[in-house]
């Protein structure tokens, strides 16, 4: 599905102070999960924030989670990460949308996807959760799948390895350098999504196609934890 341009910011009590769009990086919190495949969405969020010298801080008590805000006008953006586990992500996301009166159509959720080959990106609106518990939680909390998702391919687990175990493990030493490049490319897509969603979708679709054959073999799809 083609992505639409950002909707004009809605009128609020304090014009210009509230975000018109939200970017969410899904994760499991804590040192035990840092660098795992399942936290790749959060790594992209952190990379995007770092480029703007932004840092996350605690959000309003009615929302929870960690936040940063940047930009102006209809492109003023809230960056959000939950403090809860992956399968509880929807509560914080729904609370943030309600608190700031942002439509789900103006939200981007970044997450890992084992149905995509390692190194590939895909940006789309709607679709199923693909077994991803974080995405499923968001869909259930909103009562709708109609929001943008930036998927980062981590590939399927090798052999008979349990997908839940696979995504909760860190990348191999061979995979990590390519994962780092994928995170940077995904952050480029996020930055483009903020003002040109159709172009961002094109950028994501092109990522990894030219040199797919030379990528580390990690396997390819349906998730999890």
C-alpha positions as CSV (number, residue, x, y, z in Angstrom):
1,X,0.0,0.0,0.0
2,X,1.3,3.4,-0.9
3,X,2.1,5.8,1.9
4,X,0.3,9.1,2.3
5,X,1.7,12.5,3.0
6,X,1.5,13.7,6.7
7,X,-1.9,15.0,7.6
8,X,-2.0,18.6,8.7
9,X,-1.6,19.1,12.5
10,X,-4.9,19.2,14.3
11,X,-5.8,22.3,16.4
12,X,-4.8,22.0,20.0
13,X,-4.9,24.1,23.1
14,X,-1.3,25.1,22.7
15,X,-0.7,25.5,18.9
16,X,2.7,24.2,17.7
17,X,3.6,22.5,20.9
18,X,2.1,19.1,20.3
19,X,3.5,16.5,17.8
20,X,1.7,15.8,14.6
21,X,3.3,12.4,14.1
22,X,4.8,9.7,16.2
23,X,7.8,7.3,15.6
24,X,8.0,4.2,17.8
25,X,10.9,1.9,18.2
26,X,9.8,-1.5,19.6
27,X,12.0,-3.1,22.2
28,X,12.4,-5.2,25.3
29,X,14.0,-2.9,28.0
30,X,17.2,-3.8,30.0
31,X,20.8,-4.7,29.4
32,X,19.9,-8.4,28.8
33,X,18.2,-7.4,25.5
34,X,20.6,-4.8,24.2
35,X,21.9,-5.8,20.8
36,X,19.4,-8.6,20.2
37,X,17.6,-9.0,16.9
38,X,14.3,-8.2,18.6
39,X,15.5,-4.8,19.7
40,X,16.6,-3.7,16.2
41,X,13.7,-1.3,15.9
42,X,14.8,0.5,19.0
43,X,18.4,0.7,17.6
44,X,17.0,2.6,14.6
45,X,15.1,5.0,16.9
46,X,18.3,5.6,18.9
47,X,20.3,6.2,15.7
48,X,17.7,8.7,14.5
49,X,17.7,10.5,17.8
50,X,21.5,10.6,17.9
51,X,21.7,12.4,14.6
52,X,19.7,15.2,16.1
53,X,21.5,15.2,19.5
54,X,18.2,14.2,21.1
55,X,17.8,12.0,24.1
56,X,14.8,10.2,25.5
57,X,13.3,11.2,28.8
58,X,10.4,10.1,30.9
59,X,7.0,11.0,29.4
60,X,3.8,12.2,31.1
61,X,2.5,9.8,33.8
62,X,-0.7,9.1,31.8
63,X,1.5,7.8,28.9
64,X,4.6,6.2,30.4
65,X,7.5,5.2,28.3
66,X,10.5,7.3,27.2
67,X,10.1,10.2,24.8
68,X,11.8,13.0,22.8
69,X,10.2,15.7,20.7
70,X,11.7,17.5,17.7
71,X,10.6,19.6,14.7
72,X,7.9,22.2,14.2
73,X,4.5,22.6,12.7
74,X,2.9,19.5,11.1
75,X,6.3,17.8,11.1
76,X,6.8,18.1,14.9
77,X,7.6,14.5,15.9
78,X,7.3,12.5,19.1
79,X,9.8,9.7,19.3
80,X,8.7,6.9,21.7
81,X,10.0,3.8,23.3
82,X,8.1,1.7,25.9
83,X,9.5,0.8,29.3
84,X,7.5,-2.4,29.3
85,X,8.2,-5.7,27.5
86,X,7.5,-6.2,23.8
87,X,4.1,-7.8,24.3
88,X,3.0,-4.8,26.4
89,X,3.9,-2.1,23.8
90,X,0.4,-1.3,22.8
91,X,-0.6,0.2,26.1
92,X,2.0,3.0,25.9
93,X,1.5,3.6,22.1
94,X,-2.3,3.9,22.5
95,X,-1.8,6.2,25.5
96,X,0.6,8.5,23.6
97,X,-1.7,8.7,20.6
98,X,-4.7,9.6,22.8
99,X,-2.7,12.1,24.9
100,X,-1.3,14.0,22.0
101,X,-4.4,13.5,19.7
102,X,-2.4,11.9,16.9
103,X,-4.1,9.7,14.4
104,X,-2.7,6.2,13.9
105,X,-2.2,7.0,10.3
106,X,0.5,9.5,11.4
107,X,2.5,6.9,13.3
108,X,5.5,4.9,12.3
109,X,6.4,1.7,14.2
110,X,9.9,0.3,13.6
111,X,10.5,-3.4,14.3
112,X,12.4,-6.6,13.4
113,X,10.9,-9.0,10.9
114,X,12.0,-12.6,10.4
115,X,9.9,-12.9,7.3
116,X,12.3,-10.6,5.6
117,X,15.8,-11.7,4.5
118,X,18.6,-10.4,6.6
119,X,19.5,-6.8,5.6
120,X,16.2,-6.0,3.7
121,X,13.8,-3.2,4.7
122,X,10.1,-2.8,4.0
123,X,7.9,0.2,4.7
124,X,4.2,-0.3,4.5
125,X,0.8,0.7,5.9
126,X,-1.3,-1.9,7.5
127,X,-1.0,-5.7,7.1
128,X,-0.8,-8.4,9.7
129,X,1.5,-8.7,12.7
130,X,3.5,-11.5,11.2
131,X,3.6,-13.2,14.6
132,X,5.4,-10.2,16.1
133,X,4.1,-9.8,19.6
134,X,5.0,-6.1,19.8
135,X,3.1,-5.3,16.6
136,X,0.2,-7.5,17.7
137,X,0.0,-5.6,21.0
138,X,-0.1,-2.2,19.2
139,X,-2.8,-3.5,16.8
140,X,-4.9,-4.8,19.6
141,X,-4.6,-1.6,21.7
142,X,-5.5,0.6,18.8
143,X,-8.2,-1.7,17.4
144,X,-6.7,-1.1,13.9
145,X,-3.7,-2.2,11.8
146,X,-3.8,1.0,9.8
147,X,-0.4,2.6,10.8
148,X,3.0,2.6,9.0
149,X,5.5,0.0,9.8
150,X,9.2,0.0,9.0
151,X,10.3,-3.7,9.0
152,X,14.0,-4.7,9.3
153,X,14.8,-8.1,8.0
154,X,16.7,-10.4,10.4
155,X,16.0,-13.6,8.5
156,X,14.5,-16.9,9.6
157,X,16.2,-19.0,12.3
158,X,18.5,-21.7,11.1
159,X,17.4,-25.3,11.2
160,X,14.7,-26.1,13.9
161,X,15.7,-23.2,16.2
162,X,12.6,-21.7,17.9
163,X,11.9,-18.2,16.4
164,X,11.3,-16.8,19.9
165,X,14.7,-17.9,21.0
166,X,16.3,-16.7,17.7
167,X,15.0,-13.1,17.9
168,X,16.1,-12.8,21.6
169,X,19.7,-13.6,20.7
170,X,22.3,-11.2,19.6
171,X,23.6,-11.0,16.0
172,X,26.6,-13.1,15.2
173,X,30.0,-11.4,14.8
174,X,29.7,-11.9,11.1
175,X,26.2,-10.3,11.0
176,X,26.7,-7.4,13.4
177,X,28.6,-5.1,10.9
178,X,25.9,-5.5,8.3
179,X,23.2,-5.0,11.0
180,X,24.9,-1.7,11.9
181,X,24.7,-0.6,8.3
182,X,21.1,-1.6,8.1
183,X,20.3,0.4,11.2
184,X,21.9,3.5,9.6
185,X,20.0,3.0,6.3
186,X,16.7,2.5,8.2
187,X,17.3,5.8,10.1
188,X,17.7,7.4,6.7
189,X,14.2,6.0,5.8
190,X,12.8,7.3,9.1
191,X,14.1,10.8,8.4
192,X,12.6,10.7,4.9
193,X,9.2,9.4,6.2
194,X,8.8,12.5,8.3
195,X,8.3,14.7,5.2
196,X,7.9,12.4,2.2
197,X,6.4,9.0,2.9
198,X,6.2,7.8,-0.7
199,X,9.9,8.5,-1.2
200,X,10.7,6.7,2.1
201,X,8.8,3.7,0.9
202,X,10.9,3.7,-2.3
203,X,14.2,4.0,-0.3
204,X,13.2,1.0,1.9
205,X,12.3,-1.1,-1.1
206,X,15.6,-0.6,-2.7
207,X,17.7,-1.4,0.3
208,X,19.7,-4.6,0.1
209,X,18.5,-5.7,-3.4
210,X,21.8,-5.0,-5.2
211,X,24.1,-7.1,-3.0
212,X,21.7,-9.6,-1.5
213,X,23.8,-12.5,-2.6
214,X,26.8,-11.4,-0.5
215,X,25.0,-11.1,2.8
216,X,25.7,-13.3,5.8
217,X,23.4,-16.3,5.8
218,X,21.2,-16.0,8.9
219,X,18.0,-17.6,7.6
220,X,14.6,-15.6,6.8
221,X,10.6,-15.2,8.9
222,X,7.5,-15.5,11.4
223,X,8.2,-14.4,14.9
224,X,7.6,-14.6,18.3
225,X,8.3,-13.1,21.7
